[in-house]
Amino acid sequence: MAERRDLPFTRKNWTLATAGLASIVIGYICLRIPPAEGFLSLTLAPVLLVAGYCVLIPMAILARDQTKEEREDRTYGQDGKTR
């Protein structure tokens, strides 16, 4: 039988990627709204675009869930005693 392989992206990754994409789309929409000297195009749009491209999308790619082993290591430490 074929071995079951887990997908590298979890629900958390897809949620962050969707939030990043939504931030980027809303940023471009705000950038397009006149007047060009308004709050939306000069302040809000660049903040949304930077947040989408530089924060949310990289977080979606790099975030990973902890395995059971990693959680136990953080709880008990390397020597097996609780912290």
mmCIF file of the N, C-alpha and C atoms, coordinates in Angstrom:
data_MODEL
# 
_entry.id   MODEL 
# 
loop_
_atom_site.group_PDB 
_atom_site.id 
_atom_site.type_symbol 
_atom_site.label_atom_id 
_atom_site.label_alt_id 
_atom_site.label_comp_id 
_atom_site.label_asym_id 
_atom_site.label_entity_id 
_atom_site.label_seq_id 
_atom_site.pdbx_PDB_ins_code 
_atom_site.Cartn_x 
_atom_site.Cartn_y 
_atom_site.Cartn_z 
_atom_site.occupancy 
_atom_site.B_iso_or_equiv 
_atom_site.pdbx_formal_charge 
_atom_site.auth_seq_id 
_atom_site.auth_comp_id 
_atom_site.auth_asym_id 
_atom_site.auth_atom_id 
_atom_site.pdbx_PDB_model_num 
ATOM 1   N N  . MET A 1 1  ? 0.822  -1.181 0.000  1.00 0.00 ? 1  MET A N  1 
ATOM 2   C CA . MET A 1 1  ? 0.000  0.000  0.000  1.00 0.00 ? 1  MET A CA 1 
ATOM 3   C C  . MET A 1 1  ? 0.868  1.248  0.000  1.00 0.00 ? 1  MET A C  1 
ATOM 4   N N  . ALA A 1 2  ? 0.298  2.297  -0.493 1.00 0.00 ? 2  ALA A N  1 
ATOM 5   C CA . ALA A 1 2  ? 1.026  3.563  -0.530 1.00 0.00 ? 2  ALA A CA 1 
ATOM 6   C C  . ALA A 1 2  ? 1.126  4.142  0.884  1.00 0.00 ? 2  ALA A C  1 
ATOM 7   N N  . GLU A 1 3  ? 2.270  4.690  1.171  1.00 0.00 ? 3  GLU A N  1 
ATOM 8   C CA . GLU A 1 3  ? 2.507  5.285  2.482  1.00 0.00 ? 3  GLU A CA 1 
ATOM 9   C C  . GLU A 1 3  ? 1.819  6.644  2.547  1.00 0.00 ? 3  GLU A C  1 
ATOM 10  N N  . ARG A 1 4  ? 1.129  6.907  3.646  1.00 0.00 ? 4  ARG A N  1 
ATOM 11  C CA . ARG A 1 4  ? 0.431  8.183  3.794  1.00 0.00 ? 4  ARG A CA 1 
ATOM 12  C C  . ARG A 1 4  ? 1.434  9.251  4.192  1.00 0.00 ? 4  ARG A C  1 
ATOM 13  N N  . ARG A 1 5  ? 1.452  10.324 3.421  1.00 0.00 ? 5  ARG A N  1 
ATOM 14  C CA . ARG A 1 5  ? 2.367  11.425 3.709  1.00 0.00 ? 5  ARG A CA 1 
ATOM 15  C C  . ARG A 1 5  ? 1.543  12.615 4.170  1.00 0.00 ? 5  ARG A C  1 
ATOM 16  N N  . ASP A 1 6  ? 1.971  13.214 5.261  1.00 0.00 ? 6  ASP A N  1 
ATOM 17  C CA . ASP A 1 6  ? 1.281  14.398 5.750  1.00 0.00 ? 6  ASP A CA 1 
ATOM 18  C C  . ASP A 1 6  ? 1.687  15.599 4.915  1.00 0.00 ? 6  ASP A C  1 
ATOM 19  N N  . LEU A 1 7  ? 0.732  16.481 4.711  1.00 0.00 ? 7  LEU A N  1 
ATOM 20  C CA . LEU A 1 7  ? 1.024  17.712 3.982  1.00 0.00 ? 7  LEU A CA 1 
ATOM 21  C C  . LEU A 1 7  ? 1.897  18.619 4.841  1.00 0.00 ? 7  LEU A C  1 
ATOM 22  N N  . PRO A 1 8  ? 2.816  19.344 4.229  1.00 0.00 ? 8  PRO A N  1 
ATOM 23  C CA . PRO A 1 8  ? 3.690  20.208 5.022  1.00 0.00 ? 8  PRO A CA 1 
ATOM 24  C C  . PRO A 1 8  ? 2.965  21.411 5.622  1.00 0.00 ? 8  PRO A C  1 
ATOM 25  N N  . PHE A 1 9  ? 1.862  21.827 5.008  1.00 0.00 ? 9  PHE A N  1 
ATOM 26  C CA . PHE A 1 9  ? 1.118  22.978 5.521  1.00 0.00 ? 9  PHE A CA 1 
ATOM 27  C C  . PHE A 1 9  ? -0.081 22.488 6.321  1.00 0.00 ? 9  PHE A C  1 
ATOM 28  N N  . THR A 1 10 ? -0.280 23.092 7.468  1.00 0.00 ? 10 THR A N  1 
ATOM 29  C CA . THR A 1 10 ? -1.422 22.761 8.314  1.00 0.00 ? 10 THR A CA 1 
ATOM 30  C C  . THR A 1 10 ? -2.486 23.845 8.169  1.00 0.00 ? 10 THR A C  1 
ATOM 31  N N  . ARG A 1 11 ? -3.539 23.702 8.930  1.00 0.00 ? 11 ARG A N  1 
ATOM 32  C CA . ARG A 1 11 ? -4.615 24.694 8.898  1.00 0.00 ? 11 ARG A CA 1 
ATOM 33  C C  . ARG A 1 11 ? -4.088 26.074 9.302  1.00 0.00 ? 11 ARG A C  1 
ATOM 34  N N  . LYS A 1 12 ? -3.163 26.094 10.248 1.00 0.00 ? 12 LYS A N  1 
ATOM 35  C CA . LYS A 1 12 ? -2.562 27.354 10.698 1.00 0.00 ? 12 LYS A CA 1 
ATOM 36  C C  . LYS A 1 12 ? -1.837 28.047 9.537  1.00 0.00 ? 12 LYS A C  1 
ATOM 37  N N  . ASN A 1 13 ? -1.092 27.290 8.745  1.00 0.00 ? 13 ASN A N  1 
ATOM 38  C CA . ASN A 1 13 ? -0.378 27.851 7.609  1.00 0.00 ? 13 ASN A CA 1 
ATOM 39  C C  . ASN A 1 13 ? -1.335 28.426 6.570  1.00 0.00 ? 13 ASN A C  1 
ATOM 40  N N  . TRP A 1 14 ? -2.388 27.691 6.273  1.00 0.00 ? 14 TRP A N  1 
ATOM 41  C CA . TRP A 1 14 ? -3.349 28.156 5.273  1.00 0.00 ? 14 TRP A CA 1 
ATOM 42  C C  . TRP A 1 14 ? -4.098 29.380 5.760  1.00 0.00 ? 14 TRP A C  1 
ATOM 43  N N  . THR A 1 15 ? -4.380 29.451 7.059  1.00 0.00 ? 15 THR A N  1 
ATOM 44  C CA . THR A 1 15 ? -5.062 30.622 7.617  1.00 0.00 ? 15 THR A CA 1 
ATOM 45  C C  . THR A 1 15 ? -4.174 31.859 7.502  1.00 0.00 ? 15 THR A C  1 
ATOM 46  N N  . LEU A 1 16 ? -2.893 31.709 7.839  1.00 0.00 ? 16 LEU A N  1 
ATOM 47  C CA . LEU A 1 16 ? -1.963 32.838 7.718  1.00 0.00 ? 16 LEU A CA 1 
ATOM 48  C C  . LEU A 1 16 ? -1.786 33.260 6.263  1.00 0.00 ? 16 LEU A C  1 
ATOM 49  N N  . ALA A 1 17 ? -1.712 32.306 5.358  1.00 0.00 ? 17 ALA A N  1 
ATOM 50  C CA . ALA A 1 17 ? -1.574 32.634 3.944  1.00 0.00 ? 17 ALA A CA 1 
ATOM 51  C C  . ALA A 1 17 ? -2.809 33.350 3.420  1.00 0.00 ? 17 ALA A C  1 
ATOM 52  N N  . THR A 1 18 ? -3.978 32.920 3.841  1.00 0.00 ? 18 THR A N  1 
ATOM 53  C CA . THR A 1 18 ? -5.214 33.582 3.433  1.00 0.00 ? 18 THR A CA 1 
ATOM 54  C C  . THR A 1 18 ? -5.286 34.995 3.989  1.00 0.00 ? 18 THR A C  1 
ATOM 55  N N  . ALA A 1 19 ? -4.884 35.168 5.247  1.00 0.00 ? 19 ALA A N  1 
ATOM 56  C CA . ALA A 1 19 ? -4.861 36.507 5.846  1.00 0.00 ? 19 ALA A CA 1 
ATOM 57  C C  . ALA A 1 19 ? -3.867 37.407 5.108  1.00 0.00 ? 19 ALA A C  1 
ATOM 58  N N  . GLY A 1 20 ? -2.719 36.862 4.730  1.00 0.00 ? 20 GLY A N  1 
ATOM 59  C CA . GLY A 1 20 ? -1.739 37.633 3.979  1.00 0.00 ? 20 GLY A CA 1 
ATOM 60  C C  . GLY A 1 20 ? -2.258 38.040 2.614  1.00 0.00 ? 20 GLY A C  1 
ATOM 61  N N  . LEU A 1 21 ? -2.881 37.112 1.931  1.00 0.00 ? 21 LEU A N  1 
ATOM 62  C CA . LEU A 1 21 ? -3.437 37.416 0.613  1.00 0.00 ? 21 LEU A CA 1 
ATOM 63  C C  . LEU A 1 21 ? -4.557 38.444 0.716  1.00 0.00 ? 21 LEU A C  1 
ATOM 64  N N  . ALA A 1 22 ? -5.412 38.314 1.730  1.00 0.00 ? 22 ALA A N  1 
ATOM 65  C CA . ALA A 1 22 ? -6.480 39.296 1.937  1.00 0.00 ? 22 ALA A CA 1 
ATOM 66  C C  . ALA A 1 22 ? -5.904 40.671 2.247  1.00 0.00 ? 22 ALA A C  1 
ATOM 67  N N  . SER A 1 23 ? -4.850 40.721 3.051  1.00 0.00 ? 23 SER A N  1 
ATOM 68  C CA . SER A 1 23 ? -4.199 41.986 3.371  1.00 0.00 ? 23 SER A CA 1 
ATOM 69  C C  . SER A 1 23 ? -3.628 42.639 2.113  1.00 0.00 ? 23 SER A C  1 
ATOM 70  N N  . ILE A 1 24 ? -3.035 41.853 1.258  1.00 0.00 ? 24 ILE A N  1 
ATOM 71  C CA . ILE A 1 24 ? -2.457 42.371 0.015  1.00 0.00 ? 24 ILE A CA 1 
ATOM 72  C C  . ILE A 1 24 ? -3.555 42.896 -0.918 1.00 0.00 ? 24 ILE A C  1 
ATOM 73  N N  . VAL A 1 25 ? -4.624 42.139 -1.066 1.00 0.00 ? 25 VAL A N  1 
ATOM 74  C CA . VAL A 1 25 ? -5.719 42.562 -1.941 1.00 0.00 ? 25 VAL A CA 1 
ATOM 75  C C  . VAL A 1 25 ? -6.367 43.843 -1.417 1.00 0.00 ? 25 VAL A C  1 
ATOM 76  N N  . ILE A 1 26 ? -6.635 43.899 -0.119 1.00 0.00 ? 26 ILE A N  1 
ATOM 77  C CA . ILE A 1 26 ? -7.230 45.104 0.466  1.00 0.00 ? 26 ILE A CA 1 
ATOM 78  C C  . ILE A 1 26 ? -6.269 46.282 0.348  1.00 0.00 ? 26 ILE A C  1 
ATOM 79  N N  . GLY A 1 27 ? -4.973 46.028 0.485  1.00 0.00 ? 27 GLY A N  1 
ATOM 80  C CA . GLY A 1 27 ? -3.985 47.093 0.323  1.00 0.00 ? 27 GLY A CA 1 
ATOM 81  C C  . GLY A 1 27 ? -3.995 47.682 -1.068 1.00 0.00 ? 27 GLY A C  1 
ATOM 82  N N  . TYR A 1 28 ? -4.078 46.829 -2.078 1.00 0.00 ? 28 TYR A N  1 
ATOM 83  C CA . TYR A 1 28 ? -4.140 47.343 -3.452 1.00 0.00 ? 28 TYR A CA 1 
ATOM 84  C C  . TYR A 1 28 ? -5.453 48.061 -3.735 1.00 0.00 ? 28 TYR A C  1 
ATOM 85  N N  . ILE A 1 29 ? -6.536 47.582 -3.149 1.00 0.00 ? 29 ILE A N  1 
ATOM 86  C CA . ILE A 1 29 ? -7.820 48.270 -3.321 1.00 0.00 ? 29 ILE A CA 1 
ATOM 87  C C  . ILE A 1 29 ? -7.758 49.657 -2.690 1.00 0.00 ? 29 ILE A C  1 
ATOM 88  N N  . CYS A 1 30 ? -7.194 49.755 -1.495 1.00 0.00 ? 30 CYS A N  1 
ATOM 89  C CA . CYS A 1 30 ? -7.057 51.059 -0.826 1.00 0.00 ? 30 CYS A CA 1 
ATOM 90  C C  . CYS A 1 30 ? -6.120 51.982 -1.596 1.00 0.00 ? 30 CYS A C  1 
ATOM 91  N N  . LEU A 1 31 ? -5.112 51.425 -2.221 1.00 0.00 ? 31 LEU A N  1 
ATOM 92  C CA . LEU A 1 31 ? -4.167 52.216 -2.996 1.00 0.00 ? 31 LEU A CA 1 
ATOM 93  C C  . LEU A 1 31 ? -4.849 52.836 -4.221 1.00 0.00 ? 31 LEU A C  1 
ATOM 94  N N  . ARG A 1 32 ? -5.860 52.174 -4.713 1.00 0.00 ? 32 ARG A N  1 
ATOM 95  C CA . ARG A 1 32 ? -6.540 52.605 -5.928 1.00 0.00 ? 32 ARG A CA 1 
ATOM 96  C C  . ARG A 1 32 ? -7.616 53.654 -5.676 1.00 0.00 ? 32 ARG A C  1 
ATOM 97  N N  . ILE A 1 33 ? -8.103 53.746 -4.439 1.00 0.00 ? 33 ILE A N  1 
ATOM 98  C CA . ILE A 1 33 ? -9.209 54.654 -4.112 1.00 0.00 ? 33 ILE A CA 1 
ATOM 99  C C  . ILE A 1 33 ? -8.723 56.103 -4.111 1.00 0.00 ? 33 ILE A C  1 
ATOM 100 N N  . PRO A 1 34 ? -9.404 56.994 -4.875 1.00 0.00 ? 34 PRO A N  1 
ATOM 101 C CA . PRO A 1 34 ? -9.030 58.404 -4.853 1.00 0.00 ? 34 PRO A CA 1 
ATOM 102 C C  . PRO A 1 34 ? -9.517 59.056 -3.562 1.00 0.00 ? 34 PRO A C  1 
ATOM 103 N N  . PRO A 1 35 ? -8.999 60.148 -3.126 1.00 0.00 ? 35 PRO A N  1 
ATOM 104 C CA . PRO A 1 35 ? -7.919 60.944 -3.692 1.00 0.00 ? 35 PRO A CA 1 
ATOM 105 C C  . PRO A 1 35 ? -6.566 60.320 -3.354 1.00 0.00 ? 35 PRO A C  1 
ATOM 106 N N  . ALA A 1 36 ? -5.592 60.614 -4.197 1.00 0.00 ? 36 ALA A N  1 
ATOM 107 C CA . ALA A 1 36 ? -4.264 60.028 -4.045 1.00 0.00 ? 36 ALA A CA 1 
ATOM 108 C C  . ALA A 1 36 ? -3.552 60.539 -2.803 1.00 0.00 ? 36 ALA A C  1 
ATOM 109 N N  . GLU A 1 37 ? -3.985 61.665 -2.254 1.00 0.00 ? 37 GLU A N  1 
ATOM 110 C CA . GLU A 1 37 ? -3.338 62.224 -1.072 1.00 0.00 ? 37 GLU A CA 1 
ATOM 111 C C  . GLU A 1 37 ? -4.079 61.849 0.208  1.00 0.00 ? 37 GLU A C  1 
ATOM 112 N N  . GLY A 1 38 ? -5.050 60.964 0.120  1.00 0.00 ? 38 GLY A N  1 
ATOM 113 C CA . GLY A 1 38 ? -5.860 60.613 1.279  1.00 0.00 ? 38 GLY A CA 1 
ATOM 114 C C  . GLY A 1 38 ? -5.186 59.610 2.203  1.00 0.00 ? 38 GLY A C  1 
ATOM 115 N N  . PHE A 1 39 ? -5.819 59.375 3.347  1.00 0.00 ? 39 PHE A N  1 
ATOM 116 C CA . PHE A 1 39 ? -5.300 58.450 4.356  1.00 0.00 ? 39 PHE A CA 1 
ATOM 117 C C  . PHE A 1 39 ? -5.182 57.024 3.817  1.00 0.00 ? 39 PHE A C  1 
ATOM 118 N N  . LEU A 1 40 ? -6.198 56.598 3.056  1.00 0.00 ? 40 LEU A N  1 
ATOM 119 C CA . LEU A 1 40 ? -6.196 55.221 2.563  1.00 0.00 ? 40 LEU A CA 1 
ATOM 120 C C  . LEU A 1 40 ? -5.020 54.938 1.642  1.00 0.00 ? 40 LEU A C  1 
ATOM 121 N N  . SER A 1 41 ? -4.756 55.848 0.700  1.00 0.00 ? 41 SER A N  1 
ATOM 122 C CA . SER A 1 41 ? -3.685 55.564 -0.257 1.00 0.00 ? 41 SER A CA 1 
ATOM 123 C C  . SER A 1 41 ? -2.295 55.877 0.257  1.00 0.00 ? 41 SER A C  1 
ATOM 124 N N  . LEU A 1 42 ? -2.165 56.802 1.170  1.00 0.00 ? 42 LEU A N  1 
ATOM 125 C CA . LEU A 1 42 ? -0.820 57.167 1.646  1.00 0.00 ? 42 LEU A CA 1 
ATOM 126 C C  . LEU A 1 42 ? -0.390 56.417 2.898  1.00 0.00 ? 42 LEU A C  1 
ATOM 127 N N  . THR A 1 43 ? -1.319 55.999 3.723  1.00 0.00 ? 43 THR A N  1 
ATOM 128 C CA . THR A 1 43 ? -0.948 55.383 4.993  1.00 0.00 ? 43 THR A CA 1 
ATOM 129 C C  . THR A 1 43 ? -1.407 53.938 5.107  1.00 0.00 ? 43 THR A C  1 
ATOM 130 N N  . LEU A 1 44 ? -2.697 53.718 4.958  1.00 0.00 ? 44 LEU A N  1 
ATOM 131 C CA . LEU A 1 44 ? -3.242 52.385 5.193  1.00 0.00 ? 44 LEU A CA 1 
ATOM 132 C C  . LEU A 1 44 ? -2.779 51.365 4.154  1.00 0.00 ? 44 LEU A C  1 
ATOM 133 N N  . ALA A 1 45 ? -2.803 51.722 2.894  1.00 0.00 ? 45 ALA A N  1 
ATOM 134 C CA . ALA A 1 45 ? -2.424 50.781 1.838  1.00 0.00 ? 45 ALA A CA 1 
ATOM 135 C C  . ALA A 1 45 ? -0.989 50.282 1.988  1.00 0.00 ? 45 ALA A C  1 
ATOM 136 N N  . PRO A 1 46 ? 0.008  51.164 2.174  1.00 0.00 ? 46 PRO A N  1 
ATOM 137 C CA . PRO A 1 46 ? 1.369  50.651 2.349  1.00 0.00 ? 46 PRO A CA 1 
ATOM 138 C C  . PRO A 1 46 ? 1.540  49.767 3.587  1.00 0.00 ? 46 PRO A C  1 
ATOM 139 N N  . VAL A 1 47 ? 0.843  50.119 4.666  1.00 0.00 ? 47 VAL A N  1 
ATOM 140 C CA . VAL A 1 47 ? 0.931  49.293 5.881  1.00 0.00 ? 47 VAL A CA 1 
ATOM 141 C C  . VAL A 1 47 ? 0.353  47.907 5.621  1.00 0.00 ? 47 VAL A C  1 
ATOM 142 N N  . LEU A 1 48 ? -0.778 47.839 4.950  1.00 0.00 ? 48 LEU A N  1 
ATOM 143 C CA . LEU A 1 48 ? -1.382 46.541 4.634  1.00 0.00 ? 48 LEU A CA 1 
ATOM 144 C C  . LEU A 1 48 ? -0.502 45.728 3.683  1.00 0.00 ? 48 LEU A C  1 
ATOM 145 N N  . LEU A 1 49 ? 0.091  46.382 2.701  1.00 0.00 ? 49 LEU A N  1 
ATOM 146 C CA . LEU A 1 49 ? 0.944  45.667 1.751  1.00 0.00 ? 49 LEU A CA 1 
ATOM 147 C C  . LEU A 1 49 ? 2.205  45.136 2.422  1.00 0.00 ? 49 LEU A C  1 
ATOM 148 N N  . VAL A 1 50 ? 2.835  45.945 3.257  1.00 0.00 ? 50 VAL A N  1 
ATOM 149 C CA . VAL A 1 50 ? 4.039  45.484 3.963  1.00 0.00 ? 50 VAL A CA 1 
ATOM 150 C C  . VAL A 1 50 ? 3.688  44.350 4.921  1.00 0.00 ? 50 VAL A C  1 
ATOM 151 N N  . ALA A 1 51 ? 2.553  44.490 5.627  1.00 0.00 ? 51 ALA A N  1 
ATOM 152 C CA . ALA A 1 51 ? 2.138  43.427 6.539  1.00 0.00 ? 51 ALA A CA 1 
ATOM 153 C C  . ALA A 1 51 ? 1.878  42.123 5.782  1.00 0.00 ? 51 ALA A C  1 
ATOM 154 N N  . GLY A 1 52 ? 1.251  42.225 4.628  1.00 0.00 ? 52 GLY A N  1 
ATOM 155 C CA . GLY A 1 52 ? 0.964  41.024 3.843  1.00 0.00 ? 52 GLY A CA 1 
ATOM 156 C C  . GLY A 1 52 ? 2.211  40.377 3.273  1.00 0.00 ? 52 GLY A C  1 
ATOM 157 N N  . TYR A 1 53 ? 3.043  41.187 2.601  1.00 0.00 ? 53 TYR A N  1 
ATOM 158 C CA . TYR A 1 53 ? 4.227  40.644 1.926  1.00 0.00 ? 53 TYR A CA 1 
ATOM 159 C C  . TYR A 1 53 ? 5.368  40.298 2.881  1.00 0.00 ? 53 TYR A C  1 
ATOM 160 N N  . CYS A 1 54 ? 5.575  41.098 3.909  1.00 0.00 ? 54 CYS A N  1 
ATOM 161 C CA . CYS A 1 54 ? 6.769  40.927 4.750  1.00 0.00 ? 54 CYS A CA 1 
ATOM 162 C C  . CYS A 1 54 ? 6.519  40.217 6.071  1.00 0.00 ? 54 CYS A C  1 
ATOM 163 N N  . VAL A 1 55 ? 5.262  40.107 6.484  1.00 0.00 ? 55 VAL A N  1 
ATOM 164 C CA . VAL A 1 55 ? 4.984  39.479 7.775  1.00 0.00 ? 55 VAL A CA 1 
ATOM 165 C C  . VAL A 1 55 ? 4.132  38.221 7.608  1.00 0.00 ? 55 VAL A C  1 
ATOM 166 N N  . LEU A 1 56 ? 2.935  38.372 7.058  1.00 0.00 ? 56 LEU A N  1 
ATOM 167 C CA . LEU A 1 56 ? 1.985  37.261 7.053  1.00 0.00 ? 56 LEU A CA 1 
ATOM 168 C C  . LEU A 1 56 ? 2.368  36.125 6.103  1.00 0.00 ? 56 LEU A C  1 
ATOM 169 N N  . ILE A 1 57 ? 2.758  36.442 4.887  1.00 0.00 ? 57 ILE A N  1 
ATOM 170 C CA . ILE A 1 57 ? 3.140  35.381 3.939  1.00 0.00 ? 57 ILE A CA 1 
ATOM 171 C C  . ILE A 1 57 ? 4.387  34.628 4.418  1.00 0.00 ? 57 ILE A C  1 
ATOM 172 N N  . PRO A 1 58 ? 5.464  35.315 4.861  1.00 0.00 ? 58 PRO A N  1 
ATOM 173 C CA . PRO A 1 58 ? 6.598  34.554 5.407  1.00 0.00 ? 58 PRO A CA 1 
ATOM 174 C C  . PRO A 1 58 ? 6.228  33.732 6.643  1.00 0.00 ? 58 PRO A C  1 
ATOM 175 N N  . MET A 1 59 ? 5.361  34.268 7.502  1.00 0.00 ? 59 MET A N  1 
ATOM 176 C CA . MET A 1 59 ? 4.924  33.486 8.661  1.00 0.00 ? 59 MET A CA 1 
ATOM 177 C C  . MET A 1 59 ? 4.167  32.241 8.221  1.00 0.00 ? 59 MET A C  1 
ATOM 178 N N  . ALA A 1 60 ? 3.365  32.363 7.183  1.00 0.00 ? 60 ALA A N  1 
ATOM 179 C CA . ALA A 1 60 ? 2.613  31.213 6.682  1.00 0.00 ? 60 ALA A CA 1 
ATOM 180 C C  . ALA A 1 60 ? 3.549  30.139 6.141  1.00 0.00 ? 60 ALA A C  1 
ATOM 181 N N  . ILE A 1 61 ? 4.638  30.548 5.553  1.00 0.00 ? 61 ILE A N  1 
ATOM 182 C CA . ILE A 1 61 ? 5.595  29.582 4.994  1.00 0.00 ? 61 ILE A CA 1 
ATOM 183 C C  . ILE A 1 61 ? 6.434  28.944 6.100  1.00 0.00 ? 61 ILE A C  1 
ATOM 184 N N  . LEU A 1 62 ? 6.851  29.726 7.076  1.00 0.00 ? 62 LEU A N  1 
ATOM 185 C CA . LEU A 1 62 ? 7.794  29.247 8.085  1.00 0.00 ? 62 LEU A CA 1 
ATOM 186 C C  . LEU A 1 62 ? 7.148  28.626 9.319  1.00 0.00 ? 62 LEU A C  1 
ATOM 187 N N  . ALA A 1 63 ? 5.893  28.920 9.596  1.00 0.00 ? 63 ALA A N  1 
ATOM 188 C CA . ALA A 1 63 ? 5.246  28.407 10.804 1.00 0.00 ? 63 ALA A CA 1 
ATOM 189 C C  . ALA A 1 63 ? 5.068  26.901 10.701 1.00 0.00 ? 63 ALA A C  1 
ATOM 190 N N  . ARG A 1 64 ? 5.296  26.252 11.826 1.00 0.00 ? 64 ARG A N  1 
ATOM 191 C CA . ARG A 1 64 ? 5.062  24.810 11.860 1.00 0.00 ? 64 ARG A CA 1 
ATOM 192 C C  . ARG A 1 64 ? 4.544  24.442 13.239 1.00 0.00 ? 64 ARG A C  1 
ATOM 193 N N  . ASP A 1 65 ? 3.769  23.391 13.285 1.00 0.00 ? 65 ASP A N  1 
ATOM 194 C CA . ASP A 1 65 ? 3.233  22.916 14.552 1.00 0.00 ? 65 ASP A CA 1 
ATOM 195 C C  . ASP A 1 65 ? 4.295  22.100 15.269 1.00 0.00 ? 65 ASP A C  1 
ATOM 196 N N  . GLN A 1 66 ? 4.253  22.149 16.585 1.00 0.00 ? 66 GLN A N  1 
ATOM 197 C CA . GLN A 1 66 ? 5.200  21.362 17.360 1.00 0.00 ? 66 GLN A CA 1 
ATOM 198 C C  . GLN A 1 66 ? 4.749  19.916 17.388 1.00 0.00 ? 66 GLN A C  1 
ATOM 199 N N  . THR A 1 67 ? 5.719  19.023 17.336 1.00 0.00 ? 67 THR A N  1 
ATOM 200 C CA . THR A 1 67 ? 5.398  17.613 17.468 1.00 0.00 ? 67 THR A CA 1 
ATOM 201 C C  . THR A 1 67 ? 5.224  17.287 18.943 1.00 0.00 ? 67 THR A C  1 
ATOM 202 N N  . LYS A 1 68 ? 4.681  16.136 19.216 1.00 0.00 ? 68 LYS A N  1 
ATOM 203 C CA . LYS A 1 68 ? 4.464  15.723 20.601 1.00 0.00 ? 68 LYS A CA 1 
ATOM 204 C C  . LYS A 1 68 ? 5.792  15.667 21.350 1.00 0.00 ? 68 LYS A C  1 
ATOM 205 N N  . GLU A 1 69 ? 6.822  15.200 20.667 1.00 0.00 ? 69 GLU A N  1 
ATOM 206 C CA . GLU A 1 69 ? 8.153  15.097 21.264 1.00 0.00 ? 69 GLU A CA 1 
ATOM 207 C C  . GLU A 1 69 ? 8.708  16.474 21.653 1.00 0.00 ? 69 GLU A C  1 
ATOM 208 N N  . GLU A 1 70 ? 8.541  17.459 20.780 1.00 0.00 ? 70 GLU A N  1 
ATOM 209 C CA . GLU A 1 70 ? 9.036  18.804 21.057 1.00 0.00 ? 70 GLU A CA 1 
ATOM 210 C C  . GLU A 1 70 ? 8.302  19.423 22.240 1.00 0.00 ? 70 GLU A C  1 
ATOM 211 N N  . ARG A 1 71 ? 6.987  19.181 22.335 1.00 0.00 ? 71 ARG A N  1 
ATOM 212 C CA . ARG A 1 71 ? 6.228  19.704 23.466 1.00 0.00 ? 71 ARG A CA 1 
ATOM 213 C C  . ARG A 1 71 ? 6.689  19.079 24.768 1.00 0.00 ? 71 ARG A C  1 
ATOM 214 N N  . GLU A 1 72 ? 6.971  17.782 24.763 1.00 0.00 ? 72 GLU A N  1 
ATOM 215 C CA . GLU A 1 72 ? 7.440  17.114 25.967 1.00 0.00 ? 72 GLU A CA 1 
ATOM 216 C C  . GLU A 1 72 ? 8.819  17.623 26.367 1.00 0.00 ? 72 GLU A C  1 
ATOM 217 N N  . ASP A 1 73 ? 9.683  17.887 25.392 1.00 0.00 ? 73 ASP A N  1 
ATOM 218 C CA . ASP A 1 73 ? 11.013 18.409 25.697 1.00 0.00 ? 73 ASP A CA 1 
ATOM 219 C C  . ASP A 1 73 ? 10.922 19.781 26.345 1.00 0.00 ? 73 ASP A C  1 
ATOM 220 N N  . ARG A 1 74 ? 10.006 20.616 25.889 1.00 0.00 ? 74 ARG A N  1 
ATOM 221 C CA . ARG A 1 74 ? 9.853  21.951 26.476 1.00 0.00 ? 74 ARG A CA 1 
ATOM 222 C C  . ARG A 1 74 ? 9.270  21.858 27.874 1.00 0.00 ? 74 ARG A C  1 
ATOM 223 N N  . THR A 1 75 ? 8.390  20.882 28.108 1.00 0.00 ? 75 THR A N  1 
ATOM 224 C CA . THR A 1 75 ? 7.747  20.751 29.409 1.00 0.00 ? 75 THR A CA 1 
ATOM 225 C C  . THR A 1 75 ? 8.695  20.129 30.431 1.00 0.00 ? 75 THR A C  1 
ATOM 226 N N  . TYR A 1 76 ? 9.364  19.066 30.038 1.00 0.00 ? 76 TYR A N  1 
ATOM 227 C CA . TYR A 1 76 ? 10.182 18.313 30.984 1.00 0.00 ? 76 TYR A CA 1 
ATOM 228 C C  . TYR A 1 76 ? 11.670 18.616 30.915 1.00 0.00 ? 76 TYR A C  1 
ATOM 229 N N  . GLY A 1 77 ? 12.106 19.262 29.852 1.00 0.00 ? 77 GLY A N  1 
ATOM 230 C CA . GLY A 1 77 ? 13.525 19.536 29.713 1.00 0.00 ? 77 GLY A CA 1 
ATOM 231 C C  . GLY A 1 77 ? 14.261 18.308 29.196 1.00 0.00 ? 77 GLY A C  1 
ATOM 232 N N  . GLN A 1 78 ? 15.546 18.455 28.984 1.00 0.00 ? 78 GLN A N  1 
ATOM 233 C CA . GLN A 1 78 ? 16.344 17.372 28.425 1.00 0.00 ? 78 GLN A CA 1 
ATOM 234 C C  . GLN A 1 78 ? 16.551 16.241 29.446 1.00 0.00 ? 78 GLN A C  1 
ATOM 235 N N  . ASP A 1 79 ? 16.603 16.574 30.746 1.00 0.00 ? 79 ASP A N  1 
ATOM 236 C CA . ASP A 1 79 ? 16.893 15.567 31.750 1.00 0.00 ? 79 ASP A CA 1 
ATOM 237 C C  . ASP A 1 79 ? 15.649 14.827 32.240 1.00 0.00 ? 79 ASP A C  1 
ATOM 238 N N  . GLY A 1 80 ? 14.460 15.187 31.726 1.00 0.00 ? 80 GLY A N  1 
ATOM 239 C CA . GLY A 1 80 ? 13.244 14.486 32.090 1.00 0.00 ? 80 GLY A CA 1 
ATOM 240 C C  . GLY A 1 80 ? 12.551 15.068 33.305 1.00 0.00 ? 80 GLY A C  1 
ATOM 241 N N  . LYS A 1 81 ? 13.120 16.086 33.938 1.00 0.00 ? 81 LYS A N  1 
ATOM 242 C CA . LYS A 1 81 ? 12.491 16.709 35.104 1.00 0.00 ? 81 LYS A CA 1 
ATOM 243 C C  . LYS A 1 81 ? 11.643 17.891 34.665 1.00 0.00 ? 81 LYS A C  1 
ATOM 244 N N  . THR A 1 82 ? 10.581 18.132 35.406 1.00 0.00 ? 82 THR A N  1 
ATOM 245 C CA . THR A 1 82 ? 9.731  19.276 35.065 1.00 0.00 ? 82 THR A CA 1 
ATOM 246 C C  . THR A 1 82 ? 10.436 20.581 35.407 1.00 0.00 ? 82 THR A C  1 
ATOM 247 N N  . ARG A 1 83 ? 10.099 21.578 34.655 1.00 0.00 ? 83 ARG A N  1 
ATOM 248 C CA . ARG A 1 83 ? 10.737 22.886 34.869 1.00 0.00 ? 83 ARG A CA 1 
ATOM 249 C C  . ARG A 1 83 ? 9.966  23.690 35.875 1.00 0.00 ? 83 ARG A C  1 
# 
